[in-house]
Amino acid sequence: MNYRSRAVVLLVAFVTNVYAVPPPELTALQQQYEFLVAERVTTPYDTGIEALNAKFLVALTNSGDEAKKAGKLPEVLALEEDKKRISSKMPLPEKDDETTPETVKKLRNVFRTESARIALQRTAAFAALVPAYMAKLKALESTLTKGDRLAEAKEVMEYREGLGTAVVPTFVGKEFTNTLGMKFVPVKGADVLFCIHETRRQDYAAYANETTGADSSWKSQERDGIPISVKDDEPVVSVSWDDAQAFCLWLSNKEGRKYRLPTDKEWSLAVGIVPQEKWSQGATPQSRAAEAKEEFPWSADYPPKTKDKVGNYGDSAWKEKFPKWPVLEGYSDSFPTTAPVMSFKPNKIGLYDLGGNVWEWVEDWYNVQQTERTLRGCAFDNSSRNDLRSGWRHHYGPAIRRSNIGFRVVLEEKAP
């Protein structure tokens, strides 16, 4: 059922109640609400999907032409099939299989991400209408009661209570992409969804552009005169723990969901080392760091094998730009400083850069004195055996900003 149909159902459902004709004031409110749903929810969503479909058809056609020139029949046929689906307003397959050509997979992933973003905007727009509508119904109920129109007031009350939270639809799934295009996946043992990548400059810019007084250190960072984190898809750096908290609050308010930093334990669950750590009462990130096992995000090997690019660390590319700093000998990841998020292979649950690129703030205090916050994951300038261990923790005061510190967020709701 689309949003316009849902609004109409809400309107006509009333006449099946006790009274054949609802109070005229209620009818007026319902009509206003239906108009707003159409104007702010249904029409923008339909327009967005139509534009996405048109753009996708062009991409499919262009890719199809290239596949024809290359003589790739299976790819041509798969692209034509998707064109038929989109033209007929049929959904794409929910999952791709091993027979799906890579070109088709990439195009579908872009389409799915964008359609999820549009759907989330629709949900947010719908949710934004509900509080005012419910308040008006409550006010009408009060007005009718004061006017001694008790039967009609009761009817409005029953109608309002009958709506409840069903006015705002929910969507349930194992993965989720929010309005900023940040993708979240579940982590076994954690009651949150993890963003698969570190918070990007483009994500943080959306917050900073809408927030008066946001610190601007993140916009321009250098190390020995060399720029760090300059592209939109690179992790934002020079953000404090307090800055990260402000971002999470802004995003939570923006979408009506609960975003926050992961806890130390949730981060350990994400990287897969909880069974090797002590989580008894009184243990702290500091004590767990002191007992961290010899385990790395990629394997048990240190340094990583030369042929494998397992993450963004202090490698030979780093040494070329920063010859005075320590280096991970025999390893090259091709990035002297920050790399675009998701530049390397994800771990087995689909999370990127749990080792390297930037240190990531987590929620916990580092020690019992509660003077510093905890960081996980190490950064592009780290090369030591100690720093690169998955169980190692760094620590700074919550107001500290550095060019190798960023963060990632989690979502408490397992929806939509």
N, C-alpha and C positions, 0 to 999 in steps of 0.2 A: 504494500500500500504506500503511495507517495504521500508527501506532506499535505498537498491540497486535498486529497481524498480523506486523509486523517482528520483534517479540520472540518470537512463537510460532515463526516461521521459524528464528530463531537457535537455539531450543531443539531443534526436531526435526531441524535440519540435522546435528546431531551424530551421530544414529543411523545416518546414511548413510555415516559415516566407517568407519575400519578395524574398529572394534568395534561390535557390535550393541547393547551396553548400556554407557552411560557410567559413570564412577565415580559413586557415590551422592553424594559431596560436590559434584561438578559439577552434577548434577541439582538439588541443593538450591539452589546459587547461582543457577542459571538461573531457578528458580521464584521466588526472592526478587526477582531482577531484573525478571521479568515483572510481579510484583505492584507494584513501585515504578514501573515504566513506566506501568502502568494508573492508579495512584494519583496520581502527580505530573505525568504528561505527557498521557496520552490523555483521562482524565476531565476535567481542567480545560480542556483544549482544546475538547472536545466541548461542555462546559457553556458556555464562552465564546461559541462559534459559535452555539449554540442561542439564547442571550440576544441576541446581535447580530441574528440573523435575526428574532427576535420584535420587537425594537425597530425594525428596518428595515421590517417589514411594517406596523407602526403608522404610520410616517412615510409610507410609500407610500400607505396608505389615506387618511390626512389630506390629503396632497397631491392625491390623486385626487378627493376630495370638493370641494376648492377649484377644481380644474380643471373639474369638471362644472358648478359654479356659474358659472364664467366662460365656459362653452361652448367649451372648448379640447379638441376631440376628439382630435387627434394626441397631445396630452400625456396624456389619459386612457388612451388605448390603450397608450401606452408604459409608463405606470405599472402598468397591469393585467398587461402582459406580464412585467414584473419581479416582480410579486407571484406569478405562476405559477411563475417560475423559482425563487424563494426557497422557496415552499411545496413544490415538488418536489425541493428540495435540488440544483438545477442551478446552475452558475456563471453569473455575470453576464458579458456580453461583455467581453473584455479591453480594448477601446478603444471610445470613442464616436465617432460620425461627425457630419457636418454636419446630419443629420436628427434627431439626438437632442435633445429639448427641454432647455432650460437647467435646468429644475427637476429633471429626471431625471439630468442630468450631475452636479449638485451632490449629490444624494442618493447616487449611485453613488460619487462621490469620497470621501464620508464613510465609506461602507461598505467601500471598498477599503482606505482607510487603517487603519480599525479592524481589519479582518480580517488585514491584514499585521502589525499590532501583536500580535494574538493568536497568529499563526503564529510570529512571532519569539520570543514568550514560550515557545511549545512547543519550539522549537529549543533555546533556552537551558536550559530545564528538562531536556530530554533530554541535552544536553551535560554538564550538571552531574552526571548519574548515572554517566557513563562512567568518569571517573578512578577512582572507588572500586570499580567493578565490575572494571576491568582490574587494579587492585591486588589484589583478592581472588583473581582467577584466577592472578595471578603468585604469590601466597602459597600457594595450593593446589598449584600446580606444585612449589614448593619443598618443601612438606610431604610430598607424595607421593614426591619424589625421596629425601628423607631416610628415608622409610619403605621404601625399596627397592621401590617400586611404579613402576618405571621406565616400563613400557609405558603405564600410566595417566597418569603425569606427562607423557610425550611427547604423549599424546592431548590433555591440557589445553593444553599449549604450542601445538600445532597449531591447536586451536580458537581460542585467544586471538590468535595471529598472523593467523589467517584473518579475524578480525573487523576488525582494523586500524582505519583511520579510517572505514570504511563503517558503523560503529555509529551515527555521527552524520550524518544526511542533510544535504545542502547544497542550496541553491536558487540558481539563476543567473538574473539579470535585469539590465536596464539601469537600473532604479530600485530604491530601497530605502527603507523606512520603519522606523526602529528602535523600541525599546520606549518611548521618550519621545515618539513621534510626529514625530520629526525626519525630514524627507524628504531623500534624497540622489540626485543625478543625476550622470552622467559628464560630464567636460569633455575635449574633444578635445585630445590631446597630453599629458594628465596621467594618471598611473597611480593616480588616486584618484577617489572619488566625493565631490562637494561637497554640503554641506548647502545647500539652496536659500534658507535664511534665516539671519539672525544668531541666535545662541544666545539663547533667550528667558528671561525671569525664571522661568517655570515649569520649564524645563529645568534651570536652575542651582539652583533651590530643591530639586529632587529630589536633587541632589548634596549641597547644604549640609545638608539634613535627615539625611543618612546619614553625614556626615563630621564627626568630632569636631575642633574647633578651626578650622573654616572661617571665614574672615573674614566679618563681617556687614555690611560697608560697603554692599554692593549693595542691602540691604533698604530703605534710606531715603536718597535723594539729593535735594538741592535746589540751585537756582541762583538767587541773589538772593531766597531765600525761596519760590521756586516749585518744587513737586515735579517730579522727573524720573524717568521709568520707574517707573510705579506699577501698570500692568496686567500680568497674567500673560503676555499675548502681545506685550508690548513687549520690546525687547532688554535683556538685563541690562547694567547699567553699573557703573562703579567696581569693575572686576575687573582685577587686574594680569596681566601675562604669566605670572607664577608661578601665579596663581589659575587661569588658563585651562589651564595645563599639568596642574594637579591635577584639574581637571574631566575632561580628556581621559583621564587615567590611571584615574580612577574609572569612567568610562563604558566604557573598554576592558576593565577587570576585570569589570565588571558583565555585559557581553555576550560576552566572549571574542573580541573583535575589536580591531583597531588603529585608534583614533581619535587625531587630532592636529590641530595648527594647520596650515593650508596654508603652503607655502613662498612666498617672494616671487614666484618664477617661476610657481608654480601659480596664485597670485592674478592675475597678469598674463594667464595663459592664460584664466582665467575671465572677465576683463573684455575680452579680445580684443586686447591691445596688444603681445604678445611680438614680433611682426615689426618693430615700431618701436623696440625697445629693444636695448641692448648687453648680451650675455650672455657676453662673452669672459672668460677667466680673469683674476681680479683685480678685476673689476667688482663693485660693492657696491650695495645699495639706495640709499645716499647718492649715488653717482655716477649711478645711473639717474634718481634724482629731479632731479638738477641738469640733466639733459638731456631731461627729460620733454617730450613733444610737446604741442601744443595740441589735445588730444582729450578729450572728455567722455563720460560713460557714456550720455548720451542722443543726442548728435549733435555737430556742429562749432559749434553756435550758443552764444554766451554774451552775455547771460544766456539761459536757455531761454525759448522763446516763452511769453507770458503764459497762453495757453489750455491749455498742456500742463502736467500735474502729473507731473514726471519723477523726483521724489525728495524726500526730506525735508532741506531746507537752511535756512539762515538767511534766511527769507522775511518777508513782511509780517506773518504771524501771529506769528513770532518777535519782530518789532519792537514789536508791541503789548504784549508782556509784558516785553521787554528793550530799551527805547528807546535806551539808551546804547551798545548794541553795533552793529557794522557789519551791513548788511543787503543782501540780493540784491534790488536795486531792480526793481520791476515784476513780481515773481514771488510767487505764493502757493500753498503746498501744504496749508494749513489746519491744520498742526500746529506749535505754538510750541516744543515740545520733542520728545521721542521719539514715534514713531508705532508702532502695532502692526506687527510684521514683515509683509511681503507686502502693504502698503497701496498700493503703486504697481505699475506694470506690470513684469514680469520682463524680463531681456534675452533674446536670441534662443535661449539654451540653457536658459532656465528659472530663472535665479538672480535673486533679489531684493536690492535695497538695496546693490548694489556701489558706489553713490554715495549719500552721505547717511545719515541716521539716526544711526549711531555709527561712530567709527573702529574698525577691526578689527585686532587683533594678528595677526601672521604669525610664522612660525618663526624667521626670519633675524635675525642681528645687523645693525645699521644700517650700521656702518662697520668699518674694519679694526681700530680700537681695541677693539671688542667691549665697549663700555660701555652701549649702549642697544639696545633691540629695535625692530623696524619695525612701523609701522601703515599700513593702507591704507584708502582709501574715503571719507574725511572724514565730517562729522557734521552734526547738526541745527542747530548754531550756526555753521557755516561758510558764507561767501558770496563769498570772494575768487576771482578767476579762477585764481589759483595753486593754492589748496587743492582746487578742484573738478575739476582735471585728473585723469584716470584714472591717469596715471603718477606723480603726486605721492606722496611718502612722508613720513609723520610719524615721530617717534621719541621714545621715553622709556625710562628705566631699567626693568628687568623687574619691579620692586616697586611702580612707580607705579600709583595708582588715580585715575581722574578720571570725572566725571559724563558725559563724552561718549565714553568708551572701552568697547567691548565686544569680541566676537570671534565667529567662526564656525568650525566644525570640518569636517574631511574624514575620509573613511574609506578606509583603504588597500585593503581587500578589495573586489572587484567582485562582491559577493554579499551576501545571498541574492537 
